[in-house]
Each structure stands twice: as structure tokens, then as C-alpha cells.
Amino acid sequence: LAETIAKHLQMDKGSDFAAYAKKYSTDTVSAKKGGDLGFFLQSAMTPEFGAAAFKLKMNEVSSPVKSTLGWHVIQVLGEKASPTQQNDYFTKWVAALQKKLAITTYVHIP
């Protein structure tokens, strides 16, 4: 079943992933939300699921992924930087600004 669903979603880009999740998913919590898992860290999922999800491009649908929890078909609809990535980005941004600034110190004597 996972293979059939994945192939259909991959071939028909207009297919409604959420409708398939609601109809076929055995995970009753995410099925009610159309398969929406929200944002998560790769390490928060089973190794197989996390690795597959983080290799996908935006809107891409995976081939079936087998994990200890069963079979999964994954579609990535959004990405968000982790707190560590956000901090790294900010640090690099500040460093780039500092390189561009010419700071002159002087003493003014009237």
C-alpha cells in the first residue's frame, strides 16, 4: 500500500497528501492532522525516518521508508532552522557586519 501511495503522489504533483494520510495512515494522531508532524529535529525521529525526511527537497515525496514503527511515506512542506543553526547564522551575520564597518576612535580636545 505504501508503495502504491508513494508512486501516485510522486507522479501526480497535484495529489492531496493530507487526504491520503487521513484515509490510510495507521498513526491516528497524525492521520487526523493530514499527516502533519510539525517541525522536528532529525534526532527526534527513528533513524530511518529522520534520515529520509532530511534528504528530501521541499514538496518532494519519499519512496516508502521502513522503520521500527512500520512503513512511512514522507513529504516535506517546510523547513525551519534549529536553535543552533539560528545562533550560528546570527554569529556569522554579526561577524560579516563587523568586517564591513570602519570604526575609528579619536579623542576630541576643545
mmCIF file of the C-alpha atoms, coordinates in Angstrom:
data_MODEL
# 
_entry.id   MODEL 
# 
loop_
_atom_site.group_PDB 
_atom_site.id 
_atom_site.type_symbol 
_atom_site.label_atom_id 
_atom_site.label_alt_id 
_atom_site.label_comp_id 
_atom_site.label_asym_id 
_atom_site.label_entity_id 
_atom_site.label_seq_id 
_atom_site.pdbx_PDB_ins_code 
_atom_site.Cartn_x 
_atom_site.Cartn_y 
_atom_site.Cartn_z 
_atom_site.occupancy 
_atom_site.B_iso_or_equiv 
_atom_site.pdbx_formal_charge 
_atom_site.auth_seq_id 
_atom_site.auth_comp_id 
_atom_site.auth_asym_id 
_atom_site.auth_atom_id 
_atom_site.pdbx_PDB_model_num 
ATOM 1   C CA . LEU A 1 1   ? 0.000  0.000  0.000   1.00 0.00 ? 1   LEU A CA 1 
ATOM 2   C CA . ALA A 1 2   ? 2.802  2.430  0.885   1.00 0.00 ? 2   ALA A CA 1 
ATOM 3   C CA . GLU A 1 3   ? 4.453  1.799  -2.488  1.00 0.00 ? 3   GLU A CA 1 
ATOM 4   C CA . THR A 1 4   ? 1.205  2.494  -4.372  1.00 0.00 ? 4   THR A CA 1 
ATOM 5   C CA . ILE A 1 5   ? 0.516  5.691  -2.419  1.00 0.00 ? 5   ILE A CA 1 
ATOM 6   C CA . ALA A 1 6   ? 4.098  6.958  -2.805  1.00 0.00 ? 6   ALA A CA 1 
ATOM 7   C CA . LYS A 1 7   ? 4.130  6.329  -6.567  1.00 0.00 ? 7   LYS A CA 1 
ATOM 8   C CA . HIS A 1 8   ? 0.785  8.064  -7.043  1.00 0.00 ? 8   HIS A CA 1 
ATOM 9   C CA . LEU A 1 9   ? 1.848  11.109 -5.002  1.00 0.00 ? 9   LEU A CA 1 
ATOM 10  C CA . GLN A 1 10  ? 5.200  11.286 -6.818  1.00 0.00 ? 10  GLN A CA 1 
ATOM 11  C CA . MET A 1 11  ? 3.622  11.075 -10.272 1.00 0.00 ? 11  MET A CA 1 
ATOM 12  C CA . ASP A 1 12  ? 0.604  13.326 -9.679  1.00 0.00 ? 12  ASP A CA 1 
ATOM 13  C CA . LYS A 1 13  ? 2.031  16.504 -8.154  1.00 0.00 ? 13  LYS A CA 1 
ATOM 14  C CA . GLY A 1 14  ? -1.494 17.821 -7.563  1.00 0.00 ? 14  GLY A CA 1 
ATOM 15  C CA . SER A 1 15  ? -2.433 14.913 -5.293  1.00 0.00 ? 15  SER A CA 1 
ATOM 16  C CA . ASP A 1 16  ? -3.590 15.736 -1.808  1.00 0.00 ? 16  ASP A CA 1 
ATOM 17  C CA . PHE A 1 17  ? -1.058 14.171 0.586   1.00 0.00 ? 17  PHE A CA 1 
ATOM 18  C CA . ALA A 1 18  ? -3.221 15.082 3.589   1.00 0.00 ? 18  ALA A CA 1 
ATOM 19  C CA . ALA A 1 19  ? -6.215 13.226 2.148   1.00 0.00 ? 19  ALA A CA 1 
ATOM 20  C CA . TYR A 1 20  ? -4.126 10.069 1.730   1.00 0.00 ? 20  TYR A CA 1 
ATOM 21  C CA . ALA A 1 21  ? -2.778 10.398 5.273   1.00 0.00 ? 21  ALA A CA 1 
ATOM 22  C CA . LYS A 1 22  ? -6.270 10.821 6.709   1.00 0.00 ? 22  LYS A CA 1 
ATOM 23  C CA . LYS A 1 23  ? -7.560 7.803  4.808   1.00 0.00 ? 23  LYS A CA 1 
ATOM 24  C CA . TYR A 1 24  ? -4.672 5.324  5.059   1.00 0.00 ? 24  TYR A CA 1 
ATOM 25  C CA . SER A 1 25  ? -2.392 6.229  7.984   1.00 0.00 ? 25  SER A CA 1 
ATOM 26  C CA . THR A 1 26  ? -2.438 3.899  10.969  1.00 0.00 ? 26  THR A CA 1 
ATOM 27  C CA . ASP A 1 27  ? -0.984 6.679  13.162  1.00 0.00 ? 27  ASP A CA 1 
ATOM 28  C CA . THR A 1 28  ? -4.295 8.019  14.402  1.00 0.00 ? 28  THR A CA 1 
ATOM 29  C CA . VAL A 1 29  ? -2.803 11.214 15.879  1.00 0.00 ? 29  VAL A CA 1 
ATOM 30  C CA . SER A 1 30  ? -1.047 12.443 12.724  1.00 0.00 ? 30  SER A CA 1 
ATOM 31  C CA . ALA A 1 31  ? -3.751 10.993 10.440  1.00 0.00 ? 31  ALA A CA 1 
ATOM 32  C CA . LYS A 1 32  ? -6.332 13.380 11.909  1.00 0.00 ? 32  LYS A CA 1 
ATOM 33  C CA . LYS A 1 33  ? -3.981 16.248 11.004  1.00 0.00 ? 33  LYS A CA 1 
ATOM 34  C CA . GLY A 1 34  ? -3.426 15.028 7.447   1.00 0.00 ? 34  GLY A CA 1 
ATOM 35  C CA . GLY A 1 35  ? -0.059 13.539 8.364   1.00 0.00 ? 35  GLY A CA 1 
ATOM 36  C CA . ASP A 1 36  ? 1.269  16.830 9.744   1.00 0.00 ? 36  ASP A CA 1 
ATOM 37  C CA . LEU A 1 37  ? 4.081  16.170 12.241  1.00 0.00 ? 37  LEU A CA 1 
ATOM 38  C CA . GLY A 1 38  ? 5.032  19.807 12.652  1.00 0.00 ? 38  GLY A CA 1 
ATOM 39  C CA . PHE A 1 39  ? 8.679  20.831 12.763  1.00 0.00 ? 39  PHE A CA 1 
ATOM 40  C CA . PHE A 1 40  ? 11.069 18.329 14.320  1.00 0.00 ? 40  PHE A CA 1 
ATOM 41  C CA . LEU A 1 41  ? 14.762 17.637 14.733  1.00 0.00 ? 41  LEU A CA 1 
ATOM 42  C CA . GLN A 1 42  ? 16.146 14.707 12.763  1.00 0.00 ? 42  GLN A CA 1 
ATOM 43  C CA . SER A 1 43  ? 17.230 13.073 16.015  1.00 0.00 ? 43  SER A CA 1 
ATOM 44  C CA . ALA A 1 44  ? 13.650 13.152 17.352  1.00 0.00 ? 44  ALA A CA 1 
ATOM 45  C CA . MET A 1 45  ? 12.557 10.511 14.835  1.00 0.00 ? 45  MET A CA 1 
ATOM 46  C CA . THR A 1 46  ? 13.613 6.934  14.219  1.00 0.00 ? 46  THR A CA 1 
ATOM 47  C CA . PRO A 1 47  ? 16.973 6.896  12.402  1.00 0.00 ? 47  PRO A CA 1 
ATOM 48  C CA . GLU A 1 48  ? 15.436 5.655  9.141   1.00 0.00 ? 48  GLU A CA 1 
ATOM 49  C CA . PHE A 1 49  ? 12.608 8.197  9.159   1.00 0.00 ? 49  PHE A CA 1 
ATOM 50  C CA . GLY A 1 50  ? 14.848 11.115 10.155  1.00 0.00 ? 50  GLY A CA 1 
ATOM 51  C CA . ALA A 1 51  ? 17.467 10.325 7.526   1.00 0.00 ? 51  ALA A CA 1 
ATOM 52  C CA . ALA A 1 52  ? 14.860 10.017 4.774   1.00 0.00 ? 52  ALA A CA 1 
ATOM 53  C CA . ALA A 1 53  ? 12.975 13.172 5.772   1.00 0.00 ? 53  ALA A CA 1 
ATOM 54  C CA . PHE A 1 54  ? 16.100 15.338 5.900   1.00 0.00 ? 54  PHE A CA 1 
ATOM 55  C CA . LYS A 1 55  ? 17.262 14.200 2.444   1.00 0.00 ? 55  LYS A CA 1 
ATOM 56  C CA . LEU A 1 56  ? 14.047 15.364 0.768   1.00 0.00 ? 56  LEU A CA 1 
ATOM 57  C CA . LYS A 1 57  ? 13.716 18.651 -1.074  1.00 0.00 ? 57  LYS A CA 1 
ATOM 58  C CA . MET A 1 58  ? 10.773 20.947 -0.424  1.00 0.00 ? 58  MET A CA 1 
ATOM 59  C CA . ASN A 1 59  ? 7.456  19.351 -1.555  1.00 0.00 ? 59  ASN A CA 1 
ATOM 60  C CA . GLU A 1 60  ? 9.206  16.130 -2.612  1.00 0.00 ? 60  GLU A CA 1 
ATOM 61  C CA . VAL A 1 61  ? 7.515  12.826 -1.680  1.00 0.00 ? 61  VAL A CA 1 
ATOM 62  C CA . SER A 1 62  ? 9.666  9.943  -0.480  1.00 0.00 ? 62  SER A CA 1 
ATOM 63  C CA . SER A 1 63  ? 9.617  6.361  -1.568  1.00 0.00 ? 63  SER A CA 1 
ATOM 64  C CA . PRO A 1 64  ? 8.318  4.132  1.229   1.00 0.00 ? 64  PRO A CA 1 
ATOM 65  C CA . VAL A 1 65  ? 10.587 4.174  4.282   1.00 0.00 ? 65  VAL A CA 1 
ATOM 66  C CA . LYS A 1 66  ? 10.699 1.201  6.663   1.00 0.00 ? 66  LYS A CA 1 
ATOM 67  C CA . SER A 1 67  ? 11.375 1.913  10.337  1.00 0.00 ? 67  SER A CA 1 
ATOM 68  C CA . THR A 1 68  ? 10.782 0.121  13.608  1.00 0.00 ? 68  THR A CA 1 
ATOM 69  C CA . LEU A 1 69  ? 7.331  1.767  13.644  1.00 0.00 ? 69  LEU A CA 1 
ATOM 70  C CA . GLY A 1 70  ? 6.275  0.498  10.219  1.00 0.00 ? 70  GLY A CA 1 
ATOM 71  C CA . TRP A 1 71  ? 6.174  1.966  6.712   1.00 0.00 ? 71  TRP A CA 1 
ATOM 72  C CA . HIS A 1 72  ? 6.148  5.704  6.030   1.00 0.00 ? 72  HIS A CA 1 
ATOM 73  C CA . VAL A 1 73  ? 5.603  7.986  3.050   1.00 0.00 ? 73  VAL A CA 1 
ATOM 74  C CA . ILE A 1 74  ? 7.041  11.429 3.778   1.00 0.00 ? 74  ILE A CA 1 
ATOM 75  C CA . GLN A 1 75  ? 6.537  14.853 2.221   1.00 0.00 ? 75  GLN A CA 1 
ATOM 76  C CA . VAL A 1 76  ? 8.434  17.926 3.412   1.00 0.00 ? 76  VAL A CA 1 
ATOM 77  C CA . LEU A 1 77  ? 6.337  21.099 3.318   1.00 0.00 ? 77  LEU A CA 1 
ATOM 78  C CA . GLY A 1 78  ? 8.512  23.421 5.385   1.00 0.00 ? 78  GLY A CA 1 
ATOM 79  C CA . GLU A 1 79  ? 11.901 23.874 6.951   1.00 0.00 ? 79  GLU A CA 1 
ATOM 80  C CA . LYS A 1 80  ? 12.982 25.813 9.988   1.00 0.00 ? 80  LYS A CA 1 
ATOM 81  C CA . ALA A 1 81  ? 16.464 26.349 11.366  1.00 0.00 ? 81  ALA A CA 1 
ATOM 82  C CA . SER A 1 82  ? 17.230 24.706 14.681  1.00 0.00 ? 82  SER A CA 1 
ATOM 83  C CA . PRO A 1 83  ? 18.223 26.973 17.598  1.00 0.00 ? 83  PRO A CA 1 
ATOM 84  C CA . THR A 1 84  ? 21.881 26.040 16.988  1.00 0.00 ? 84  THR A CA 1 
ATOM 85  C CA . GLN A 1 85  ? 21.608 26.912 13.293  1.00 0.00 ? 85  GLN A CA 1 
ATOM 86  C CA . GLN A 1 86  ? 19.884 30.194 14.154  1.00 0.00 ? 86  GLN A CA 1 
ATOM 87  C CA . ASN A 1 87  ? 22.677 31.083 16.594  1.00 0.00 ? 87  ASN A CA 1 
ATOM 88  C CA . ASP A 1 88  ? 25.362 30.177 14.021  1.00 0.00 ? 88  ASP A CA 1 
ATOM 89  C CA . TYR A 1 89  ? 23.617 32.301 11.393  1.00 0.00 ? 89  TYR A CA 1 
ATOM 90  C CA . PHE A 1 90  ? 23.407 35.267 13.772  1.00 0.00 ? 90  PHE A CA 1 
ATOM 91  C CA . THR A 1 91  ? 27.073 34.956 14.799  1.00 0.00 ? 91  THR A CA 1 
ATOM 92  C CA . LYS A 1 92  ? 28.173 34.843 11.146  1.00 0.00 ? 92  LYS A CA 1 
ATOM 93  C CA . TRP A 1 93  ? 25.928 37.794 10.288  1.00 0.00 ? 93  TRP A CA 1 
ATOM 94  C CA . VAL A 1 94  ? 27.404 39.927 13.086  1.00 0.00 ? 94  VAL A CA 1 
ATOM 95  C CA . ALA A 1 95  ? 30.959 38.966 12.067  1.00 0.00 ? 95  ALA A CA 1 
ATOM 96  C CA . ALA A 1 96  ? 30.242 39.960 8.453   1.00 0.00 ? 96  ALA A CA 1 
ATOM 97  C CA . LEU A 1 97  ? 28.863 43.325 9.599   1.00 0.00 ? 97  LEU A CA 1 
ATOM 98  C CA . GLN A 1 98  ? 31.899 43.953 11.773  1.00 0.00 ? 98  GLN A CA 1 
ATOM 99  C CA . LYS A 1 99  ? 34.205 43.349 8.799   1.00 0.00 ? 99  LYS A CA 1 
ATOM 100 C CA . LYS A 1 100 ? 32.307 45.933 6.754   1.00 0.00 ? 100 LYS A CA 1 
ATOM 101 C CA . LEU A 1 101 ? 32.361 48.613 9.437   1.00 0.00 ? 101 LEU A CA 1 
ATOM 102 C CA . ALA A 1 102 ? 35.231 51.036 9.712   1.00 0.00 ? 102 ALA A CA 1 
ATOM 103 C CA . ILE A 1 103 ? 35.470 52.002 13.343  1.00 0.00 ? 103 ILE A CA 1 
ATOM 104 C CA . THR A 1 104 ? 37.590 54.994 14.195  1.00 0.00 ? 104 THR A CA 1 
ATOM 105 C CA . THR A 1 105 ? 38.373 56.015 17.706  1.00 0.00 ? 105 THR A CA 1 
ATOM 106 C CA . TYR A 1 106 ? 39.506 59.503 18.477  1.00 0.00 ? 106 TYR A CA 1 
ATOM 107 C CA . VAL A 1 107 ? 39.789 61.967 21.300  1.00 0.00 ? 107 VAL A CA 1 
ATOM 108 C CA . HIS A 1 108 ? 38.251 65.373 20.852  1.00 0.00 ? 108 HIS A CA 1 
ATOM 109 C CA . ILE A 1 109 ? 40.041 68.171 22.679  1.00 0.00 ? 109 ILE A CA 1 
ATOM 110 C CA . PRO A 1 110 ? 38.249 71.508 22.581  1.00 0.00 ? 110 PRO A CA 1 
# 
